[in-house]
Amino acid sequence: MIDRPNASKRLGLWIGLVMIGIAAIVIAELDAGISAWFKGQGLGKNPLEYPLIAVALGLLVNGILRATRTHATLEPAMKTELFLKIGLILMGARLDITQILSQGAGGLIQALIMVTSVFFFTWWIGTKLRVNEQLKAVMASAVSICGVSAAIAAAGAVVAKKKEITYVTALVIFTAIPLMVAMPWIAQALGLPADIAGAWFGGNIDTTAAVVGAGTIHGESAQAVATVVKMSQNALIGIATFLLALYFIVRVEKKPDEKPSAFMIWHRFPKFVLGFVFVSILASFGIFSTEIVSALKTLSKWAFAMAFFSIGLELSVRELGKMGWRPLVVYGAATVFNTVLALGVAWVVFGTLGF
C-alpha cells in the first residue's frame, strides 16, 4: 500500500529541486547577460548582482505557489541552509591566503579592527534593545564579517532558528545592493584615493559579490584593495564561529550542574566551515589548476543562486513581521556604524599609515 503523504512529499522534493536547479542556471545566465549588456554600453559593472535577481525571481514564484496553493507541496525542496553551506565550502577556492599576505598587512589589520569593533557594537545595541541571543549573534556576525556566509556559519554555532537566518539574509541582500551602487559614487564625490575607497568598500559592504561589484564600478585599483580586505574578513569566519560556539556553551546555555567539554564545542561547531578552510588552503597552495578553480567558482555561484532563490521562495511577510522593529533598528544602526568606522579605519590604515 502506498503511503500517499510520503509519496507526495518525495514528489514535491524532486520537482522542487529540479525547479530550483533550473532557476539557478537561469539566474547565472541572466547575470552574465545583463553584465555583458552593461559592458557593451560602456556602463561598467552590472548593478543588479545575482543575489538580488535570485531573490526577486524567488519572490515571484513564491507568490505564484501561494496563489495556487502548491507552496506547501514544494517546501521540502527549499533547503536554503544546505545550498548556502555548499556555496560557502566551494567559495573557499576564492580565498587565497597567500594573496592576502603578499599584498601587505593593511587588509588584515583593517579586517581585525572592523570585525571586532562592529561585532561588539552590534552585540551591545542588540542587548540594549533586548534582541534574543541567537538572532543577535547571527546579525553581529553578518554585519561584521561577510554577510550571508558569516550568518549561516554563526547560525550553526548558536543553533539559530530558520526564520532568523532568513530574516538576516534578507537584510544583508537588500542592504548590500544599494551600498554597492552608492558607495563608489560617494567615494568619487569625496575624492577618495583608490586604495582608501577600496578598503572602505571591503570593510563595509557585507557580501563578497557586492564588494567586488563596488570595486569594479570605481576602478581596478579599488577593486584589488576591496577584494583583499573582504578576503581577510572572510578568513576570520572559522575563528568567529569557534568563539561563538564556545561562548554559547560556557555562558548562554550552561546548566548549573553541567561542565562544558571539548566534545560539546566540537558537536556544536558547524563542520562545513572546516570544508571552507580546507578548500581555501588547497587553493592557497596552488593544488587546484586554473580550470578547477574556475569550475568551483561557477558551482559556488550556482549553489548561492539556489540558496537566494530558495530564500525568495520561503520569505513570508507575515513571519518576518512577527520579528518586530527591534532587530531592524539593530541592523540599521550597525550598518551606519560600520559605514562610518570603515571609512575612518581605511583612511588611517591606507592613508595615514600608508599600508
N, C-alpha and C positions, 0 to 999 in steps of 0.2 A: 504494500500500500504506500503511495507517495505522500510524503509529508509536505502538504501544499505550502504552508508558511515558509519552511526552509527552502523549498524549491523556488518560491517566488523571490526570496532573499538572495539566493545564489544567482538567479537570472538577472535581478536588478544590479547585483555586484558586477557581473561581466558586461552587461550593457553599459553600465555607468563607466567602467574602466575604459572600455573602447571609446566611448564618447569623450572622456577626459583626455585620453591619449591623442585622439584626432584633434581636439581643441588645442592641445599643446603645440602640435605641428603647425596648425593654422596660425596660432599666436606668433610663433617663431617666424613664419613666413611673412605675416603682416608687419612684424617689427623690422625685418630685413627690407621689405618693400617700401615701407614708409621712410626708413633711413636712407635708402637709395634715392628716393624722390627728393628728400631734403638736400642731400649732397648734390644731386643733379641741378637743383635750383640755386645752388650756392648759399644755402641757408645753414650749413654746418650740421650739427648733431640733431637727431630726431628728439624733440622734447617729450614725446609720448613713449616713455620707456615701457618695455613689455609687461612689467608687473601691473601697470595701470590698465593696459589693454586686456590682460588676462582677467583682472578683477571685473572690469566693465562687461566683458563677454559673459563671465560667470554670473553676474547680477542679472543680465538679460535672460539667460537660460533659467536662472533661479525663478524669475517672475513667471516664465512660461510653465515651468514644472509645477509651481504652486497654483497657477490658474487652472491647470489641467488635472490637479490633484494627483500628480505622479511623483512629487518630490520625495515622499517617504519611501517609495519603491527603490529609488536610486541612491538613497542616503548611505547604504553600505559601501559604496564606491568612493565616497567623499573622504578620502584618507589624507587630509591635509598634512598632518604631522608626519606621516610616513614619507610623503613626497618631499617635504621640507628637509627631512633628515637625509634622504638620498641626495638631494641637491647640495646640502651642506658638505657631505662627505666628498662628493665629486668636486666641489668648489675648492677643496684643498689643493687641486692642481694649479690653481691661480696664485696660490700663496708661495712665493719663492723667498725663503728666509735669507738666502744669500744676497738677493737683490736689495732687501731691506738694509742689510749690514753694509753692502758695498756703496750704497747711496748716502751714507752718513748716519749719524745718531739722531739728527734732528727730528725725523719722523717718529722714532721710537720714544724720544723724550716727550714730544707733544702728545703722543698716544697715551703714555703713562699719566701725564698730568690731566689730560682730558677725561680719560676713563675714570680715574679715581675721583676727581672733583665732581663731574656730572653725576656719577653713580650715587655718591653720598648726598649731593644736593637733592636729587630725585627721591632718595630714601627719606631724607629729612622732611621734605614738603609732603610726601605721601603719608608719613607718620602724623604730621600736624593735621592733615585732612582725614585721618582715620581710614585710609585705604587698607584693605586686608594684606597680610604679609606676602602671600603668593603673588597677587597682582602687582604689588609694589616692587617685588624682586624682578618680575618679568619686565615691567616698564623701565626700571632703572637700568637693567642690562641692555634693553633695546636702544634707549636714548644714548647711553654712554659708550657702547661698544660698536655694534654694527647692525642695528635694526632687527629684521626678521630672524636672521641666523642666530643672533645672541638671545633673542626672545625664546626661540624654540629650545635652545640649549638650557637656558635658565629654567624654563618651564619643566623640563625633565628633572632638574636638580631639586626643585622645590615642590614638585607634584602639583602644578597649577591645573586649574580646570580648563577644559577645551574652549569654553566660551571666553575665558580670559585671554587665551592665546589668540583667538580670532579677533578679539577687541583690539589688542595691542598691535597685531599685524595690520589691521585696517588703518589704525592711526599712523603707523610707520609709513605705509604706502601713500596715504593721502597727504602726509606732511612732506615726504621726501621729494615728490614730483614738483610741487611749486617751488621748493627751495632750489632744486636743480636748475630751474629756468631763471629764477630771480637772482640768485647769488652771483653768477657771472656778470650780469648786468650791473649789480651793485658794486662789485669789485672794480669794474671798468669805470664806473661813475666816481668812485673814490680814488681812482688812480693807483690801485694796489699793484706792486710788482708781481710778476707771475708766480714766484715761489711762495710769497705770502698768501696770494689768492688761492693757490692750490692747496696749501696747508690749511687754510680756512675751510675750503670745501671738504677736504678729507677728514678734518676734525669735527665737522658739524653735521653734514648730511648723513642720514642713518643707513642707507643701503649702498652697497658697493657699486651697483649698476648706475645709480643716480650720481654718485661721486665721480665716476668715470665720465658720465654724461656732462656734468657741470664743467669738469676739467677740459673736455673736448670743445665745449662751446667757447671757453675762454681762450684756449690755445694749447699747443703741445707741451710747453714748459710747465704750465699749471697742471695739466693732466698728469704728468710724470710725478710731480710732488704730491698731488692729491691721492694718487694711487698708492704711493709708498706710505703715506700717513694712514690711509684706511687699511692697508695690508697690515701695518703694525698693530692697529686696533684689533683686526681680525685674529691676529696671533695670540691675543690675550683671552680668547674665548675659553680655552681649556682651563686656565688658571682661575678665571672668574667663576666658572661653573663648579670647580672643585671647592672653592671657598664658600660658595653659596650652599652647596650640599652639606659641608661641614658646619656652617652656621645654623642651618635649619635643624640639623640633628642634635647639635650641642645645646642650642638656645631655644629655638622656637617650638620644637616638638618633643623635647626631652621630658620624660616622665620622672617623677621623684625617685622611683626605685630602679631606674634604668641607667646602665653605663654605656655611653656611646662607644662603638668599636670601629675598627678599620673596616670590618666586613659591612657594617651598616652604611658607611660612607661609600664603599665600592658598589653596594647594591643600589644606592640612590644615584650615583654618578651616571649621567647619560652616556652610554658606551659609544654612541655614534660620534661623539666628539673625538674619541680616540681614533676613529676612522678618518676624520678630518685631519688630525695631526699627522697620522701615518702617511696619508696621501701627500700632505704638504712636504714632509721630509723626503719622500721619494722624488717629488718634483724639484725640490731644492738641490738635490744631489745629482740631478740630470739622469735619473733612472728611466724616465719616460722620454720617448722620442717626440719630436715636434708634432708629428701626426697624432700620436696618442694624446698629448696634451690638448690638441685642438678637438679631438673626439670627446674627451672628458668634459671640456668646456661646453660643447654642444649638448651632451647628455645632461649636464648640470642645468643648462638653460631650460631644457625640456622638463626636467624634474621640477624646477621652480615654477615654470609656466603651469604645470599640472597643479602645483600647490596653490598658486594665486588664483587660478580658475576655480579650484575647489573652495577657496575662501569666499569667492563671489557666490558660488552655489549655496554655501552654508549660511551666509550672512542673514540674520534675522533682525530687522529694525526693532522689533518688539523686544527681543532678548537683549540687544545692545542698549536699548533704552532703560532696561532694568538695572544696568550698571550704575546709573546716576551721573551727576555732574562732577563729582569729586575726582574720579580718575582722569576725566577730560581736562580739568583745571591743572592737575598734577603734570600731565603730559605736556600741556601747552606751556606751563611755567618752566619746565625742564628744557623744552626746546628753545625758548627765548634765552635762558641762562647759557645753554650750550652754544648758541649762535654768537652771543656777545663774548663769552670766555674764549671760544675758539679763535676769534679774530685777535683778541689780545695776546693769547699764547703764540699764535702764528707770527705775530709782529715781533714778539720778543725773541722767539727761538730762531726764526729765519731772517728777521730783520736786524734786531739789535745784536744778538749773539752771532749771527752770520753762519748758521749751520747749512 
